Amino acid sequence: MDIQFWTEFLLWCTIINVGLLIFIAFWQMVAPGMLFKTQSFFFPMEREKFTYVFYLFLGIYKALFLVFNLVPLIVLLIIG
């Protein structure tokens, strides 16, 4: 396994994670009621709490994505 392998691996991880982040944010903007109804079936909670937890999840997901996918990819692109 060389730098080229890890660069391609992290590139695809980054593409997939950006796609998931956009997909989830899109559904939250387009159909927040449907998303709340679906999730409240599994995890009953108030609407305000759901919104708070959802945006907290998006923030943590984005932070982990930046730290574990994008930054290592940029480093490998710089040194590669």
N, C-alpha and C positions, 0 to 999 in steps of 0.2 A: 504494500500500500504506500503510495507516494503522495506528494502534494496535489497532483492533478486529480487523483481519486477523491481526496477529501474536499477539494474545491468543488468538484461536480456534485458530490454528495450534499454538501452544505447549500449549494445553489438550488438543488431540487427541494431540499428541506425548507429553504426560504420561500421558494415559489409556492409550495403547498401550504405553508403556514400563512402567507399573505392571502392566498385564496380563501382559506378558512376564516381568517379574520374579516375579510371583506364580506364573505357570505353571511356570517353571523351578524355583523353590523347592518348589512342590507336588510335582513329579516327583522331586525329590531326597529329599523326606520319604517319599513313598509307595513308590517303587520305585528305591531307590539301586542295587540289584544290576543291574537291567535297564539303567539309565543307564550304569553302569560297564561292563557287557558291551558295550553298543552303542558307546560311545566308545573302549574299549580295542581294538576291532576296527580303528579308524582310527589311533589313537595308542596303541600298546602301552606300558603303564606299570603300576607296582604300585598296589594299591588305596589305600594311604596317600598316595602321591604324587597320585593322581587326586583324592582328597578335598581335599587341600591346594590343588591347582590349581583345583578347582571352586569352593571357597569364596573363593579369591583372585579368581577371575573375577566371582563375585557381588558381592564388595566393590567392585571397580573399576567394574563396571556400575552399581551403586547410586550411587557417588560421581560418576560422569560424568552419570548421570541427574539427580542433585540440582543439579549445577553448570550443566548446559546446558539443562535443561528446567524444573525446578521453580522455581529461583531467578529466572530471567528472567520466568516466568509470574507469579510473585508481584509482581515489580517492575512489570510491565505492569498488573496488577490494581490496584496502589496508585496509579500515576500516571494510569491511564485513568479 
